[in-house]
Amino acid sequence: MQSLTYAIVDIETTGHSPAKGDRMIQFAVVFVRDWKIQSTYSTFIQPGKKIPFFIQDLTNISDKDVKDAPVFEDVAGDIYDMLEDCVFVAHNTNFDLSFVQAEFKRIGFPLWKGKKMDTVELSRLLFPTSFSYKLQDITQERGINLTNAHRADDDAYATAELFIDCMKEIEKLPIQTLQHIHKRSFQLKHDVSSLFFEALQKKRVMSNQNDLDIYKGIALRKKQLQMDSVESFTYYPETKNQKRLMFSEGLQDFKERDGQFQMMDAIWQSFQTKNELAIEASTGIGKTLSYLIPSYFHAKHQGKKVLISTYTSHLMEQLYEVEVPKLEAIAKGKVNVAIIKGARHYLDLHRFEELLRAEDESYDDTFAICQILVWLARTQTGDVGELNVSSGGQFFLDKVRKNAFSIKSSEINVHDFHSFALAQSQQADLLITNHAMLFTDKHRLEPLLTNEITSFVIDEAHQFVQAANARDERIFSYTQWKYVFGQLGTRDQEQLTSSFAQVLERQGVEVTNTFEELDRVYTQCSDKFDEAVLSLVQNVNRKKTAKSHSKQTILLEELELNYDVLNEVYHYLQRWLTIAENLLERISTSQLESSHSEKLIVAEWQYWLNEMKIKTGEWVDIFLSSTSEHSVWIELDRRSVPGSLHVYKKPIDSTWAVKEIFDEWRGKAGIIWTSGTLSVPGNSRFIVNQLGLPENVQIKTYSAARDFYQGANLFIVDDMPDIQHVSQSDFIEAVADAVIQTVLVTEGRCFVLFTSQDMLRKTVDLIQDTNLLEDYMLFAQGMTSGSRMKLLKSFQRFRKSVLFGTNSFWEGVDVPGDALSAVIMVRLPFSSPEEPVFKTQAERLTKQGINSFTSFALPEAILRFRQGFGRLIRSSTDRGVFIVLDRRIESKSYGKEFIRALPDIPMKKVSLEDMVLDLEHWYNEKV
């Protein structure tokens, strides 16, 4: 069989639309055969028009470069002949091929015909955990050199290497995975089926798959329980000399820190006496090892487990991958640790396998299935958060997540990742989980918090307040509700209700009258729902807003709600659920055994029935329950009504939720609350009180040595405009200028913190329009796709990168200090007075006669300020600058409180010009 030749093409153009007169300025092709690069071709092309300046900046191709180049008509014949009988491949084929075809058509050439492939589609499928599929991102991740991005010759060569890399990855896939994907490859957007068929043919002569488990035809990476209990040290190092010995023999870079030893002893003592203790440990103490070491030895002494909780999955993984190995080096032995995440972090393999056999799949479903199949053969954790799926694929992923309330550890399945994690936890000394998991634990069939737990460590304790509030948060989304309604439909709409009725009819069950009633109630419910939503929107529209932009946020208590309609919706929802459950009970499961399609329909009915139950609960919680202890608000965008409508309900007091978990453990177990930021000047119990800890809980503070922050500098830019005295556009222009100049001097590694998403977006847009940071990777919350953790990981991968975030971003992630050269704080991080939860809390305090600014707004902002600075310096060798662009820090009386909250570091009040000169001098010293 003759080998195919693949023509990997890249072009540069004057713009994106040949119909609007844009023309090609460079064409490059790399020919690949037998998975080797055979030859290349590249030429500049005279476009017959000026190249726009932004294209010159992007491609580094000037009018001078193309001045003497051939016009497309002169090279079209050669290009057409080269592409003939080849498979056309590009990174975003739809753009490159459509532009080439438009150029052929313009000069009267016949259109190219043949098969086409796209390395974007292939990369998304074969590398489903990659953070980005832009050519320069995915090639860097795969170790492929791309010297000059946006030059067709370099881009084409890098794309060719990526294409070959994709084929190598295909050939590594297990035969079961290849079979599933090959079957679906004909439904993909490009002609990739031959790639999977070729790999399948090769794989069929190979049988060695010892590193795999097989579950009903699905290949999974083999999992093995590896729990050892061998250690050299079996005692806690009571004396300072014992601690020195353990640390110095275990860690090559050990540097003795009195605060670390003292914190270890305080925790050990609390464990022994089953007391509760709050600890504020600044960066530089070695907080994590300070609690890991006493936790480990306490667990060994007691023959039970110590549970360690932190805020995010990223921090859990950091604990496990970075800090636990240090603990093992110090203890000179294997430490049995298990990471426990909620069930919805894992795949329901039974459900996934059922849907694999479905006959009707959308493109999004098909692609998500292929990504999951590839991922299952590689993943060690089974955490679906690793996957980077499309928004459409996310719908499918949500359908195959495990149900959090139907998990029994006794039902351990060697193939199931969640069961495997639970099995590991049974043998572990240390359990690592997140705050959210603790709040859902009481609702599990078999809770984690059992008598096997001897003590607790709550790290990132200041975030426990956020987790407590998020635990009871409810969100109403108009589009989600309409999506659920749309999945069900009535019998004449050919949706799930119609299919379910046919299953019952084939079983001989007389259901005509019942389904007529179901359809009637469904229609009434849908109509009343639309009426309720219309009433909400009309209410919002009647509220006057001073802001010119289209987005509105209004507290629900400020609206006149039509409770009659809201109650009617609930009545019809309940009625529909009663009828639907009755119909489900009439199914004969024995008659379903012979028909997979019917079993799948019934499973779908059960799934959407459960979704309707969840939605009904949401409706009651948000619209028909007491709001005295909650903030409830509506958000919508007038440009997209009612699609943008959301209603949020969030608690304003977290103390009861904390007590619900820990009251039964107080006096029975040691409980440690620790964070780098628990207090503010003049209010040492700010976070402790928000957590509702008893007054007798002591707070200990451990600070780093004075020389730890010797590499830090604070700059207050004193010639920034005052936003209250200039237009927003003028202020944003000044911010953009300050950010650009700082980034250019420090060469990236900057974090820019805003208090407003609107200002963030406008600033980033302006920076991008200037093209002055074209060589830098800009990651922006709310603009760059992906979760907060994906943005953070993306930021960390690139030396020349900038991360833009708001208060909410800052509170949700930990930015490692060695990844930063500068933190730029655009505004002091006060919550917006109109932010709903803050507004509700402030009004509540005011009614109690308490000054909401000094007792809540100011300490909250100072904590965020401290947290921002804390990301900058993570070791005594780090160097970084903390830049404040908000003049209030020097013009307002409370400004000194922010400065007092920082360590004793050099501070300069300078103009932007002088700061840039200082930074340039500082950076030259640094490098």
ABEGO torsion letter per residue (X at the ends): XBBBBBBBBBBBBAEABAAAGBBBABBBBBBBBGGBBABBBBBBBBAGBBBBAAAAAAAGBBAAAAAABBBAAAAAAAAAAAABGBBBBBBGAAAAAAAAAAAAAAAGBBBBBEBBBBAAAAAAAABAABABABAAAAAAAAGBBBABBGBAAAAAAAAAAAAAAAAAAAAABBAAAAAAAAAAAAABABBAAAAAAAAAAAAAABABAAABBBBGGBBBBBBBBBBBABBABABBBABAAAAAAAAAAABAABBBBAAAAAAAAAAAAAAAAGBBBBBBBBBGAGAAAAAAAAAAAAAAAAGBBBBBBBABAAAAAAAAAAAAAAAAAAAGBBBBBBBBBBAAABBBAAAAAAAAABABBBAAAAAAAAAAAAAAAABAAGBAAABBBBAAAAAAAAAABBBAAABBAAABBAABAAAAAAAAAAABABBBBBAAAAAAAAABABBABBAABABBBBBGAAAAAAAAAAAABBBBBAAAAAAAAAAAEBAAAGBAAAAAAAAAAAAGBBAAAAAAAAAAAAAAAAAAAAAAAAAAAAAAAABBBABABABBBBBAAABBBBAAAAAAAAAAAAAAAAAAAAAAAABBAAAAAABAAAAAAAAAAAAAAAAAAAAAAAAAAAAABBAAABBBBBBBBAABOAAABBBBBBBABAAAAAAAAAAAABGABBBBBBBABABBBGBAAAAAAAAGBBAABBBBBBBBBAAAAAABBBBBBAABBBAAABBAAAAAAAAAAAAAAAAAAAGEGBBBBBABAAAAAAAAAAAAAAGAAAABBBBBBGABBEBAAAAAAAAAABABBBBBBBAAAAAABBBBAAABABBBBABBBBBBAABAAAAAAAAAAAAAGBBAAAAAAAAAAAAAAAAAAAAABABAABBBBBBBABAAAAABAAAAAAAAABBBBBBBBBBAAAAAAAAAAAAAAAX
